[in-house]
């Protein structure tokens, strides 16, 4: 699916425009901080050997709010809409102009992204739906990984007859959905967490809980076959190969109820964090 609008260039035209700028940048330690027009800066990176080298991109572009944003003076970093102040940037474009403004830069960002790379784009609910379609077009709909709700501190409902404007969205795409770097961020359980989540204690003083030996979904393979004279409940399958269940049972890692119902033990000291 593609979005059509007046003024939409071909990718070939965008890349030719970038190439024509012929700017180069570089740094001995590969650390760069660039100040300037972002299309020019991105073009410089593409032409300076950074194509397919960037693992992580985060952008927070203007939202096309039809406003002009200012700063009080050069020492104050807070952006506002006060008149008679220094113009920080003008955010006034027609929707097609804004979409193409974003699309040109996203094409260059795709060129910079590595095969293991990911891009996060922060946008609001007014233009986010259009930008989602543009990103599907540029990065591929299959490479859309998630959208992340970014909750604002002020819902700004005022007097309008609608729900509060309470969130923005961050669109998360990979260059290649099967290869993108993703590091789960976890924190260790504290003692309160352990006591709440792992209420049982074994003979060695280790806290644990239990989970069913089966999981939702039916299978025709080994995990749907008979084990210990029984089959998984209707609509479910064994969590693992019955031979692995035998191994866990031999190690004392399956707990059997008085009614002969098996459950797998999970220990607090083996939990990977929340």
C-alpha positions as CSV (number, residue, x, y, z in Angstrom):
1,X,0.0,0.0,0.0
2,X,1.3,3.5,-0.9
3,X,0.2,7.0,-0.2
4,X,-0.2,9.3,-3.2
5,X,-0.1,13.1,-3.0
6,X,0.9,16.1,-5.1
7,X,4.7,16.6,-5.1
8,X,5.7,13.1,-4.3
9,X,9.2,12.4,-5.8
10,X,10.6,9.0,-6.8
11,X,13.2,7.5,-4.5
12,X,15.7,7.8,-7.4
13,X,15.1,11.6,-7.5
14,X,15.6,11.9,-3.7
15,X,18.9,9.9,-3.8
16,X,20.1,11.9,-6.8
17,X,19.4,15.1,-5.0
18,X,21.3,13.9,-2.0
19,X,24.3,12.8,-4.1
20,X,24.4,16.1,-5.9
21,X,25.2,18.0,-2.6
22,X,28.7,16.3,-2.6
23,X,29.4,17.1,1.1
24,X,31.6,14.9,3.2
25,X,32.1,14.5,6.9
26,X,34.3,12.3,9.0
27,X,36.0,11.8,12.4
28,X,39.0,9.8,13.5
29,X,37.0,8.2,16.3
30,X,33.7,8.0,14.3
31,X,32.0,10.4,16.7
32,X,30.1,13.1,15.0
33,X,27.9,16.0,16.0
34,X,26.4,17.8,13.0
35,X,24.7,21.1,13.0
36,X,22.7,22.2,10.0
37,X,19.9,21.3,7.6
38,X,19.1,17.7,8.3
39,X,18.7,16.7,4.6
40,X,22.1,18.0,3.9
41,X,23.6,16.4,7.0
42,X,22.0,13.0,6.1
43,X,23.2,13.3,2.5
44,X,26.7,14.0,3.9
45,X,26.6,10.8,6.0
46,X,25.4,8.7,3.1
47,X,28.2,10.0,0.8
48,X,30.9,9.7,3.5
49,X,30.8,5.9,4.0
50,X,28.1,5.7,6.7
51,X,25.5,3.9,4.5
52,X,24.4,0.6,6.1
53,X,26.5,1.4,9.2
54,X,24.0,2.8,11.7
55,X,22.5,0.4,14.2
56,X,20.1,2.8,16.0
57,X,18.2,5.9,14.8
58,X,15.8,7.9,16.9
59,X,14.1,11.0,15.5
60,X,11.7,13.5,17.0
61,X,10.7,15.7,14.1
62,X,8.3,18.7,14.0
63,X,4.7,17.4,14.1
64,X,3.3,19.9,11.4
65,X,1.3,21.8,14.1
66,X,0.9,24.9,11.9
67,X,2.7,27.0,14.5
68,X,6.0,28.9,14.9
69,X,8.1,28.0,17.9
70,X,10.5,30.4,19.6
71,X,13.0,30.7,22.4
72,X,13.4,33.6,24.8
73,X,17.1,34.1,24.2
74,X,20.0,31.9,23.1
75,X,20.7,30.8,26.7
76,X,17.3,29.4,27.3
77,X,16.6,26.0,25.8
78,X,12.8,25.9,26.4
79,X,10.8,26.0,23.2
80,X,7.6,28.1,23.4
81,X,5.1,30.0,21.1
82,X,5.8,33.5,22.5
83,X,5.7,36.3,20.1
84,X,8.6,38.8,19.7
85,X,11.1,36.1,20.6
86,X,13.9,34.3,18.6
87,X,12.4,31.9,16.0
88,X,13.6,28.4,16.7
89,X,11.7,26.8,13.8
90,X,8.6,27.2,11.7
91,X,6.3,24.2,11.7
92,X,3.9,25.4,9.0
93,X,3.5,23.2,5.9
94,X,0.6,21.7,4.0
95,X,0.0,18.0,4.8
96,X,1.5,16.9,1.4
97,X,4.5,19.2,1.9
98,X,5.1,17.8,5.4
99,X,4.7,14.1,4.3
100,X,7.2,14.6,1.5
101,X,9.6,16.5,3.8
102,X,9.5,13.5,6.1
103,X,9.7,10.9,3.3
104,X,12.8,12.4,1.8
105,X,14.6,12.1,5.1
106,X,13.3,8.7,5.8
107,X,14.6,7.4,2.5
108,X,18.1,8.6,3.5
109,X,17.7,7.2,7.0
110,X,17.0,3.8,5.5
111,X,20.2,4.1,3.4
112,X,22.1,4.7,6.7
113,X,20.5,1.9,8.7
114,X,22.5,-1.3,9.1
115,X,21.0,-4.8,8.4
116,X,20.8,-5.2,12.2
117,X,19.5,-1.6,12.7
118,X,16.3,-0.2,14.1
119,X,14.6,3.2,13.7
120,X,12.3,4.9,16.2
121,X,10.2,7.9,15.1
122,X,8.3,10.1,17.5
123,X,5.1,11.6,16.1
124,X,1.6,12.8,17.2
125,X,-1.8,11.5,16.4
126,X,-2.5,14.1,13.7
127,X,0.1,13.1,11.2
128,X,1.2,9.7,12.7
129,X,-1.2,7.7,10.6
130,X,0.1,9.1,7.3
131,X,3.8,8.7,8.4
132,X,3.0,5.1,9.4
133,X,2.0,4.4,5.7
134,X,5.1,6.2,4.5
135,X,7.3,4.1,6.8
136,X,5.6,0.9,5.6
137,X,6.4,1.9,2.1
138,X,10.1,2.8,2.8
139,X,11.0,0.1,5.3
140,X,8.5,-2.6,4.4
141,X,5.3,-3.3,6.3
142,X,6.8,-6.6,7.6
143,X,9.6,-4.6,9.3
144,X,7.1,-2.7,11.5
145,X,7.9,-4.0,15.0
146,X,5.8,-2.0,17.5
147,X,4.3,1.4,18.2
148,X,5.0,2.8,21.7
149,X,2.5,5.0,23.5
150,X,4.4,8.0,24.9
151,X,2.2,9.4,27.7
152,X,2.3,13.2,28.1
153,X,2.3,14.9,31.5
154,X,-0.6,17.3,30.5
155,X,-3.6,15.9,28.6
156,X,-4.5,19.5,27.4
157,X,-8.2,18.8,27.0
158,X,-9.3,22.4,27.5
159,X,-12.9,22.9,26.4
160,X,-13.0,20.8,23.2
161,X,-15.6,18.0,22.9
162,X,-13.1,15.1,22.8
163,X,-10.9,12.9,24.9
164,X,-7.7,14.5,26.3
165,X,-4.7,14.7,24.0
166,X,-2.8,12.4,26.3
167,X,-0.2,10.6,24.2
168,X,2.1,10.7,21.3
169,X,3.3,7.6,19.4
170,X,6.8,6.2,18.7
171,X,6.9,4.0,15.5
172,X,9.5,1.3,15.7
173,X,10.8,-0.3,12.5
174,X,13.7,-2.7,11.8
175,X,15.8,-2.7,8.6
176,X,15.3,-6.5,8.7
177,X,12.7,-7.9,11.1
178,X,14.7,-11.1,11.7
179,X,18.0,-9.5,12.4
180,X,17.5,-6.3,14.4
181,X,19.4,-5.9,17.6
182,X,17.1,-5.9,20.6
183,X,18.3,-6.0,24.2
184,X,15.6,-6.6,26.8
185,X,16.0,-4.1,29.6
186,X,15.3,-5.8,32.9
187,X,15.8,-5.2,36.6
188,X,16.4,-7.9,39.2
189,X,13.5,-8.9,41.5
190,X,13.7,-7.5,45.0
191,X,12.8,-9.6,48.1
192,X,9.2,-8.3,48.0
193,X,8.8,-9.3,44.4
194,X,10.1,-12.8,45.2
195,X,7.8,-13.2,48.2
196,X,4.8,-12.1,46.1
197,X,5.6,-14.1,42.9
198,X,7.2,-17.2,44.4
199,X,5.2,-18.2,47.5
200,X,6.4,-21.8,47.8
201,X,9.6,-22.9,49.5
202,X,11.3,-26.2,48.9
203,X,13.3,-28.4,51.3
204,X,16.4,-26.4,50.4
205,X,14.9,-23.1,51.2
206,X,14.5,-22.0,47.5
207,X,11.5,-20.0,46.6
208,X,9.5,-21.2,43.7
209,X,6.1,-21.2,41.9
210,X,4.6,-23.6,39.4
211,X,3.2,-23.3,35.9
212,X,1.1,-25.8,33.9
213,X,3.0,-28.4,31.8
214,X,0.7,-27.4,28.8
215,X,0.2,-24.1,26.9
216,X,-2.6,-22.8,24.6
217,X,-2.8,-24.1,21.1
218,X,-3.1,-27.6,19.6
219,X,-0.2,-29.3,17.7
220,X,0.1,-32.4,15.7
221,X,3.7,-33.1,16.6
222,X,5.4,-34.5,19.7
223,X,4.0,-31.8,21.9
224,X,0.5,-33.0,21.1
225,X,1.3,-36.7,21.7
226,X,0.6,-38.8,24.7
227,X,2.7,-38.4,27.9
228,X,2.4,-40.5,31.0
229,X,-0.8,-42.0,29.8
230,X,-2.5,-38.6,29.1
231,X,-2.9,-36.1,26.4
232,X,-2.8,-32.3,26.7
233,X,-6.2,-30.8,27.6
234,X,-8.4,-29.8,24.6
235,X,-7.1,-26.8,22.8
236,X,-3.6,-27.0,24.4
237,X,-0.2,-28.7,23.9
238,X,2.7,-29.8,26.1
239,X,5.1,-26.9,26.7
240,X,8.0,-29.1,25.5
241,X,8.8,-32.5,24.1
242,X,7.5,-35.3,26.4
243,X,11.1,-36.6,26.7
244,X,12.1,-33.2,28.1
245,X,9.2,-33.5,30.6
246,X,10.6,-36.9,31.7
247,X,14.0,-35.3,32.2
248,X,12.5,-32.5,34.3
249,X,10.5,-35.0,36.4
250,X,13.7,-37.1,37.0
251,X,15.4,-33.9,38.3
252,X,12.5,-33.2,40.6
253,X,11.4,-30.1,38.7
254,X,7.8,-31.3,38.2
255,X,5.5,-31.1,41.1
256,X,2.5,-33.5,41.2
257,X,-0.7,-32.6,43.0
258,X,-2.6,-35.1,45.1
259,X,-4.9,-35.6,42.1
260,X,-2.0,-36.4,39.8
261,X,-1.8,-33.1,38.1
262,X,1.8,-32.1,37.0
263,X,3.2,-28.6,37.1
264,X,6.7,-27.3,36.3
265,X,8.7,-25.6,39.1
266,X,10.1,-22.2,38.4
267,X,12.6,-20.8,41.0
268,X,13.0,-17.2,42.1
269,X,16.8,-17.4,41.9
270,X,16.7,-18.3,38.2
271,X,14.3,-15.5,37.2
272,X,15.9,-13.2,34.6
273,X,14.3,-10.1,35.9
274,X,11.3,-8.0,35.2
